[in-house]
Amino acid sequence: MPFKSKMCSLCKGRKLLCGKSKCPIIEKLRVFKDISQKFDKKLNKNEIFGASPPSIFVGEYNYPNVKIAPLVPPIEGDTSFLDNPLKWENKSIKAIIKYRSILVMGETNHTNVNLYKDKTSKILESIQELAMATKPVDSEIVLKHKPSFDIISSGFAPPISPKGDLLKFTIAENPKIPSKSDYIVNDELKAGDSIISLYNSGFDEYYIVKLLSAGLLGINKKLVPTRWSITGAQDTIGRYLTKKIITYPLLNEYEVYYNEFLGNRYVVLLIPDYYAYELMEVWEKGALFGCDNPPVLGDYEDLKTKGYAKETTGAFYASRLSVLEYLNKRKRQSKIVIFREITSEYYAPVGVWQVRTGVKKSFNNNGFKFNTLAGALNKVGELLNNPLEKYLLKSKILTLRNGKQMRIDEFFK
């Protein structure tokens, strides 16, 4: 968790000189203190027994030789909420960090991602079996030393803590593995086809991510770092839905949707036109990566666009999937513009799932309908904290309407 040592030493978490609503360091220490008080005897040893949610993690450092880990809490029973973003919609950032801090990660030695190059170990087989389960699994990890508390934060995956070098991993019961996923894992399907088959069978992408990360999908199976798996699964499903959506009729009106979630502000503009998609975001002062005069970051795609979203990265694919699912449900097509403002309330990263959820929840509201783009943009401007003009200067969809560059004042005629 990055911080400026001079500013932090002057502030000591009291003055909030960084502009954040809460001090990430103090909040982290509070979580650790709470966890240590409740689970000190169960965590202060190298043998951890409990019900894995189930949960695994594959790192990306030193790729293609990576570390893979099962995550096990020192508690039994229904622990699914510890690693299920679908159950976090009404939880605070502090609560999510607390959930993740209970999970103990046992890291293996570096394993080559191309599984055929390394003989599959008993530990790896057990981790793969854990990844296929849909219910908590009683498990035990034996570490080289007592686990160390050091939350690993990522803009993609939820934070993970504590951890230690894994010596032994044992599954103490028969995992509940759906016959459909067992069939797909053992079938000769390309990874993309496997992802879509699982998605159409009702499995959420978080389950699919585990299978992909554990090297269980595809013909030439390989381990995939968790961060890459999240984006890969969401992008694959998104491209699949896009092919369906471009066959649907256009929306009849301009539509605007709004939601605030975990310190993120989302405004979704749907334009009755042929498919294109754009995400723009501003990290406001006091936000995790904010500054005094934050720029507008943005990425765009149409049916001809290729390549990775370089500025908004994983958020691009997470937010796109939520809108595409909504349009697919309505059997309609549109251009999509998403405005995201990250406020000081988002003081610690909890993963790209919150973008996916935040945009998805915006459609729980009725939204606003307009006959003109000017009317829709006026409403967008009212909902945003930053000047709409900043976004218009960055936007490709809005400034290239009708195939030509437009002046800002033309939007409001």
RODRENMI-532193 format. One line per 2 residues: number of its first residue (from 1); their letters; for each residue x, y, z of C-alpha. Coordinates in Angstrom, 1 decimal. Example, Ala and Ser with C-alpha at 12.3 -4.5 7.8 and 13.67 -1.06 7.14 Angstrom:
2
1	as	12.3/-4.5/7.8 | 13.7/-1.1/7.1
% end
This chain:
413
1	mp	0.0/0.0/0.0 | 2.0/3.1/-1.2
3	fk	2.3/6.2/0.9 | 4.5/9.3/1.1
5	sk	6.7/8.8/4.2 | 7.3/12.5/4.9
7	mc	3.6/13.5/4.6 | 2.5/10.4/6.6
9	sl	5.0/11.1/9.4 | 3.7/14.7/9.7
11	ck	0.1/13.6/9.6 | 0.2/10.4/11.7
13	gr	-3.3/9.6/10.4 | -4.9/12.5/12.2
15	kl	-4.8/15.5/9.8 | -5.6/13.5/6.6
17	lc	-3.1/15.6/4.7 | -3.3/13.3/1.7
19	gk	-7.0/14.3/1.2 | -8.4/10.8/1.8
21	sk	-11.5/10.5/3.9 | -9.7/7.9/6.1
23	cp	-6.1/6.9/6.6 | -5.4/3.6/4.8
25	ii	-2.6/2.8/7.1 | -4.6/3.3/10.3
27	ek	-7.6/1.4/8.9 | -5.3/-1.5/8.0
29	lr	-3.8/-1.6/11.5 | -7.3/-1.5/13.0
31	vf	-8.3/-4.5/10.9 | -5.2/-6.3/11.9
33	kd	-5.7/-5.6/15.6 | -9.3/-6.8/15.4
35	is	-8.3/-10.0/13.6 | -5.4/-10.7/15.9
37	qk	-7.6/-10.3/19.0 | -10.3/-12.6/17.7
39	fd	-8.1/-15.3/16.0 | -4.7/-14.9/17.7
41	kk	-4.5/-18.5/18.8 | -5.7/-19.9/15.5
43	ln	-3.5/-17.6/13.3 | -0.3/-17.6/15.5
45	kn	0.8/-21.0/14.3 | 2.0/-22.6/11.0
47	ei	-0.9/-25.1/10.7 | -4.2/-23.6/9.7
49	fg	-7.4/-25.6/9.5 | -10.8/-24.3/8.2
51	as	-13.3/-24.1/5.4 | -11.8/-22.5/2.3
53	pp	-14.6/-20.3/0.6 | -13.2/-21.9/-1.8
55	si	-10.4/-19.6/-2.8 | -7.1/-19.7/-4.7
57	fv	-4.6/-17.1/-5.9 | -2.1/-17.2/-8.8
59	ge	0.6/-14.5/-8.8 | 2.2/-12.9/-11.8
61	yn	5.6/-12.0/-10.5 | 8.4/-13.9/-12.3
63	yp	6.0/-15.1/-15.0 | 6.1/-17.7/-16.5
65	nv	7.3/-19.2/-13.2 | 4.6/-18.2/-10.8
67	ki	3.4/-18.9/-7.3 | -0.1/-20.5/-6.8
69	ap	-1.8/-20.6/-3.4 | -4.9/-22.0/-1.7
71	lv	-6.5/-19.6/0.8 | -7.9/-21.0/4.1
73	pp	-9.4/-19.2/7.1 | -9.0/-20.5/10.7
75	ie	-12.8/-20.9/10.9 | -15.2/-23.6/9.7
77	gd	-18.8/-23.5/8.4 | -20.1/-21.3/5.6
79	ts	-17.2/-19.0/4.8 | -18.3/-18.3/1.2
81	fl	-18.8/-14.6/2.0 | -15.0/-14.2/2.5
83	dn	-14.4/-14.6/-1.3 | -17.6/-13.9/-3.0
85	pl	-18.0/-10.4/-4.5 | -21.7/-11.2/-5.2
87	kw	-22.2/-11.0/-1.4 | -20.4/-7.7/-0.9
89	en	-22.8/-5.3/-2.5 | -23.8/-3.8/0.8
91	ks	-20.5/-4.0/2.6 | -18.0/-1.3/3.4
93	ik	-14.4/-1.2/2.3 | -13.3/-1.9/5.9
95	ai	-15.5/-5.0/6.1 | -14.1/-6.3/2.8
97	ik	-10.5/-5.8/4.0 | -11.5/-7.6/7.2
99	yr	-13.0/-10.6/5.3 | -9.8/-10.9/3.3
101	si	-7.5/-10.6/6.3 | -9.0/-13.7/7.8
103	lv	-7.9/-15.8/4.8 | -4.4/-17.3/5.1
105	mg	-2.6/-17.8/1.8 | -0.1/-20.6/1.5
107	et	2.3/-19.9/-1.4 | 3.9/-22.7/-3.3
109	nh	7.3/-22.6/-4.9 | 7.5/-21.1/-8.4
111	tn	5.6/-23.3/-10.9 | 5.9/-23.0/-14.6
113	vn	2.5/-21.9/-16.0 | 2.8/-24.5/-18.8
115	ly	1.7/-27.4/-16.7 | 2.9/-30.0/-19.3
117	kd	6.5/-28.8/-18.6 | 6.3/-29.5/-14.9
119	kt	5.1/-32.8/-13.4 | 1.8/-32.0/-11.8
121	sk	2.3/-32.1/-8.0 | -0.1/-33.5/-5.4
123	il	-0.4/-29.9/-4.0 | -1.3/-28.5/-7.4
125	es	-3.9/-31.2/-8.0 | -5.5/-30.4/-4.6
127	iq	-5.5/-26.7/-5.4 | -7.2/-27.4/-8.8
129	el	-9.8/-29.6/-7.0 | -10.5/-26.7/-4.6
131	am	-10.9/-24.3/-7.5 | -13.6/-26.5/-9.0
133	at	-15.7/-26.5/-5.8 | -18.8/-24.3/-5.4
135	kp	-19.2/-24.8/-1.7 | -16.7/-24.2/1.2
137	vd	-14.3/-27.0/1.6 | -12.7/-28.1/4.9
139	se	-8.9/-27.8/4.3 | -5.6/-27.6/6.0
141	iv	-2.4/-25.7/5.1 | 0.9/-26.3/6.7
143	lk	3.3/-23.3/6.4 | 7.1/-23.1/6.8
145	hk	6.6/-20.4/9.4 | 3.7/-18.6/11.1
147	ps	1.8/-16.4/8.6 | 2.9/-12.8/8.2
149	fd	0.3/-10.0/8.0 | 0.9/-7.9/4.9
151	ii	-2.2/-7.1/2.8 | -1.5/-7.5/-0.9
153	ss	-3.5/-4.8/-2.7 | -4.4/-4.8/-6.4
155	gf	-6.7/-2.7/-8.6 | -8.0/-6.0/-10.0
157	ap	-8.2/-8.7/-7.3 | -9.5/-8.2/-3.7
159	pi	-6.8/-7.7/-1.1 | -5.2/-10.9/0.3
161	sp	-3.6/-11.4/3.7 | -1.8/-13.0/5.6
163	kg	0.6/-15.4/3.9 | 3.4/-17.9/4.3
165	dl	5.4/-20.5/2.3 | 3.4/-23.6/1.8
167	lk	4.7/-27.0/2.8 | 1.5/-29.1/2.7
169	ft	-2.1/-28.6/1.6 | -4.8/-31.1/2.3
171	ia	-8.5/-31.2/1.5 | -10.3/-32.9/4.4
173	en	-13.6/-33.7/2.6 | -15.0/-34.4/-0.9
175	pk	-15.5/-31.0/-2.6 | -18.9/-30.4/-4.3
177	ip	-18.0/-30.1/-8.0 | -20.8/-29.4/-10.5
179	sk	-21.0/-32.1/-13.2 | -21.1/-29.4/-15.9
181	sd	-17.8/-27.8/-14.9 | -16.3/-31.2/-14.4
183	yi	-17.3/-32.2/-18.0 | -15.9/-28.9/-19.5
185	vn	-12.6/-29.2/-17.6 | -12.1/-32.6/-19.0
187	de	-13.3/-31.8/-22.5 | -11.1/-30.7/-25.4
189	lk	-12.4/-27.2/-25.6 | -10.5/-23.9/-26.2
191	ag	-10.4/-21.7/-23.2 | -12.7/-19.1/-24.7
193	ds	-15.3/-21.7/-25.6 | -15.1/-23.2/-22.1
195	ii	-15.7/-19.7/-20.6 | -18.8/-19.1/-22.7
197	sl	-20.2/-22.6/-22.1 | -19.8/-22.1/-18.3
199	yn	-21.3/-18.6/-18.5 | -24.3/-19.8/-20.5
201	sg	-24.8/-22.6/-17.9 | -25.3/-20.0/-15.2
203	fd	-21.8/-19.9/-13.5 | -20.7/-16.4/-12.6
205	ey	-17.4/-15.1/-13.8 | -15.8/-15.3/-10.4
207	yi	-16.1/-19.0/-10.4 | -14.9/-19.1/-14.0
209	vk	-11.9/-17.0/-13.0 | -10.8/-19.6/-10.5
211	ll	-11.0/-22.4/-13.1 | -9.0/-20.3/-15.6
213	sa	-6.4/-19.3/-13.0 | -5.9/-22.9/-11.8
215	gl	-5.0/-24.0/-15.3 | -8.2/-26.1/-15.8
217	lg	-9.6/-24.5/-19.0 | -8.3/-24.8/-22.6
219	in	-6.6/-27.5/-24.7 | -3.0/-26.7/-23.8
221	kk	-3.8/-25.9/-20.2 | -1.7/-23.4/-18.2
223	lv	-1.9/-21.4/-15.0 | -3.1/-17.9/-15.5
225	pt	-2.3/-15.1/-12.9 | -5.5/-14.1/-11.1
227	rw	-5.3/-10.5/-12.3 | -5.1/-11.6/-15.9
229	si	-7.8/-14.2/-15.4 | -10.3/-11.6/-14.2
231	tg	-9.8/-9.4/-17.2 | -9.6/-12.3/-19.6
233	aq	-12.9/-13.8/-18.5 | -14.7/-10.5/-18.5
235	dt	-13.3/-9.6/-21.9 | -14.2/-13.0/-23.4
237	ig	-17.8/-12.8/-22.1 | -18.0/-9.2/-23.2
239	ry	-17.0/-10.0/-26.8 | -19.5/-12.8/-26.9
241	lt	-22.3/-10.5/-25.8 | -21.2/-7.8/-28.2
243	kk	-21.7/-10.2/-31.1 | -25.3/-10.7/-30.0
245	ii	-26.0/-7.1/-29.2 | -25.0/-5.8/-32.7
247	ty	-27.9/-7.8/-34.1 | -30.5/-6.1/-32.0
249	pl	-32.5/-2.9/-32.9 | -31.4/0.4/-31.5
251	ln	-32.7/2.1/-28.4 | -35.5/4.6/-29.0
253	ey	-34.2/7.3/-26.6 | -31.1/8.6/-24.9
255	ev	-30.9/7.1/-21.5 | -28.9/8.1/-18.4
257	yy	-28.3/5.9/-15.3 | -26.5/6.8/-12.1
259	ne	-25.1/5.1/-9.0 | -22.6/5.6/-6.2
261	fl	-20.8/2.6/-4.7 | -17.8/2.4/-2.3
263	gn	-16.6/5.9/-3.0 | -17.1/5.6/-6.8
265	ry	-19.6/7.7/-8.8 | -20.9/6.1/-12.0
267	vv	-23.0/7.8/-14.8 | -23.9/5.6/-17.8
269	ll	-25.1/7.3/-21.0 | -26.8/5.1/-23.6
271	ip	-27.1/6.6/-27.1 | -29.5/5.3/-29.7
273	dy	-26.8/4.5/-32.3 | -24.7/1.5/-33.5
275	ya	-22.4/-0.1/-31.0 | -19.3/1.6/-29.7
277	ye	-18.1/1.8/-26.1 | -16.1/4.3/-24.0
279	lm	-15.1/4.5/-20.4 | -13.7/7.8/-18.9
281	ev	-12.6/8.2/-15.3 | -11.2/10.8/-13.0
283	we	-9.3/10.1/-9.8 | -10.3/13.0/-7.7
285	kg	-8.0/14.6/-5.1 | -7.9/12.5/-2.0
287	al	-8.7/9.3/-3.9 | -6.2/6.5/-3.9
289	fg	-4.4/7.7/-7.0 | -5.8/11.2/-7.1
291	cd	-4.0/14.6/-7.4 | -4.8/18.3/-7.3
293	np	-5.7/18.6/-11.0 | -6.6/15.1/-12.1
295	pv	-6.7/14.3/-15.8 | -9.5/12.4/-17.6
297	lg	-8.4/8.9/-18.4 | -10.2/7.0/-21.1
299	dy	-10.4/4.1/-23.5 | -12.6/3.5/-26.5
301	ed	-13.6/0.6/-28.7 | -15.8/-0.1/-31.7
303	lk	-16.2/-3.2/-33.8 | -12.8/-2.5/-35.5
305	tk	-10.8/-1.7/-32.3 | -8.1/-4.1/-31.2
307	gy	-5.7/-4.0/-28.2 | -5.8/-3.6/-24.5
309	ak	-7.4/-0.7/-22.6 | -4.2/1.1/-21.6
311	et	-5.5/3.9/-19.4 | -8.5/2.4/-17.6
313	tg	-7.2/-1.2/-17.7 | -9.4/-3.8/-16.0
315	af	-12.2/-1.3/-15.2 | -12.8/-1.0/-18.9
317	ya	-13.8/-4.7/-19.2 | -15.6/-4.9/-15.9
319	sr	-17.9/-2.0/-16.6 | -18.5/-3.0/-20.2
321	ls	-19.7/-6.4/-19.2 | -22.3/-4.9/-16.8
323	vl	-23.8/-2.7/-19.5 | -23.7/-5.4/-22.2
325	ey	-25.6/-7.8/-19.9 | -28.2/-5.1/-19.4
327	ln	-28.6/-4.4/-23.2 | -28.7/-8.1/-23.9
329	kr	-31.5/-8.5/-21.4 | -33.5/-5.8/-23.2
331	kr	-32.5/-7.1/-26.6 | -31.3/-3.6/-27.7
333	qs	-28.2/-2.0/-29.1 | -26.6/1.4/-28.4
335	ki	-23.5/3.4/-28.1 | -22.2/3.4/-24.5
337	vi	-20.4/6.1/-22.6 | -19.5/5.5/-18.9
339	fr	-18.3/8.3/-16.7 | -16.5/7.2/-13.5
341	ei	-15.4/9.5/-10.7 | -13.3/8.0/-7.9
343	ts	-13.7/10.1/-4.7 | -11.7/10.3/-1.5
345	ey	-14.1/7.8/0.0 | -12.3/5.1/-2.0
347	ya	-9.3/5.1/0.3 | -8.1/1.5/-0.3
349	pv	-8.3/-0.7/-3.3 | -10.7/-3.7/-3.0
351	gv	-10.6/-5.0/-6.6 | -12.1/-4.4/-10.0
353	wq	-15.3/-6.3/-8.9 | -16.5/-3.0/-7.3
355	vr	-16.5/-1.4/-10.8 | -18.5/-4.3/-12.2
357	tg	-20.9/-4.1/-9.3 | -21.2/-0.3/-9.2
359	vk	-22.1/-0.1/-12.9 | -24.5/-3.1/-12.7
361	ks	-26.3/-1.5/-9.7 | -26.9/1.7/-11.7
363	fn	-29.5/-0.1/-13.7 | -31.5/-0.9/-10.6
365	nn	-32.7/2.7/-10.8 | -35.3/3.8/-13.4
367	gf	-32.9/6.1/-15.1 | -33.6/9.2/-17.1
369	kf	-35.0/9.3/-20.7 | -34.4/12.1/-23.3
371	nt	-35.2/12.8/-26.9 | -32.0/14.7/-27.6
373	la	-28.3/14.3/-26.8 | -28.2/17.8/-25.4
375	ga	-30.9/16.9/-22.8 | -29.1/13.8/-21.8
377	ln	-25.7/15.6/-21.5 | -27.3/18.3/-19.3
379	kv	-28.4/15.5/-16.9 | -25.0/13.9/-17.0
381	ge	-23.4/17.2/-16.1 | -25.7/17.6/-13.2
383	ll	-24.7/14.1/-11.8 | -21.0/14.6/-12.2
385	nn	-18.7/16.4/-9.8 | -16.1/17.4/-12.4
387	pl	-17.0/19.7/-15.3 | -18.6/17.9/-18.2
389	ek	-16.3/19.9/-20.5 | -13.3/17.9/-19.3
391	yl	-14.9/14.7/-20.4 | -16.1/16.1/-23.7
393	lk	-12.5/17.1/-24.6 | -11.4/13.5/-24.0
395	sk	-14.4/11.6/-25.4 | -14.2/10.0/-28.8
397	il	-17.9/8.9/-29.1 | -19.2/12.4/-28.2
399	tl	-16.7/14.5/-30.2 | -16.9/12.3/-33.2
401	rn	-20.6/12.1/-33.6 | -21.8/12.4/-37.2
403	gk	-18.2/11.5/-38.3 | -16.7/14.9/-37.5
405	qm	-15.1/16.8/-34.7 | -17.7/18.9/-32.8
407	ri	-17.2/22.0/-30.7 | -18.3/21.8/-27.1
409	de	-21.0/24.4/-27.5 | -22.6/22.4/-30.3
411	ff	-23.7/19.8/-27.7 | -26.1/22.2/-26.1
413	k	-27.7/23.8/-29.0
% end
